[in-house]
Amino acid sequence: MSDLVRLTGPRFAWQPADGRRHCYPDEQLLAWGTHVMALCGKGMAAKRVPREQWLWPTCHDCAEQARERQAGG
């Protein structure tokens, strides 16, 4: 048997923007600068950000949507 773990279900990427960390389906990210649509409906450009922005609060709507999609809802 293989030691590799296969991830199932939707996968997400996170992007800090406007004071919150937002989540979007990872297949949207084609390259830095790509316009992505967060699960909460916020549009933004995917880009590298300073480390401190990763400490921003998580967008509640994005987190809820991600949980629902992971659960198959």
FENDANOR-V937166 format. One line per field, one symbol per residue. psi: psi as a letter, one per 40 degrees, with the letter a starting at -180 (. if undefined). burial: 1 if it has 24 or more other ideal C-beta (glycine too) atoms within 12 Angstrom, else 0. A space follows every 50 residues. Layout:
psi=???
burial=???
This chain:
psi=iieihhhiiiiiiihhhfeihiiiheedhdihehhihideehiihhiiii dddeeiihhdddddddddddee.
burial=00000000000111111001111110011000000111110101010000 00000001100100110000000
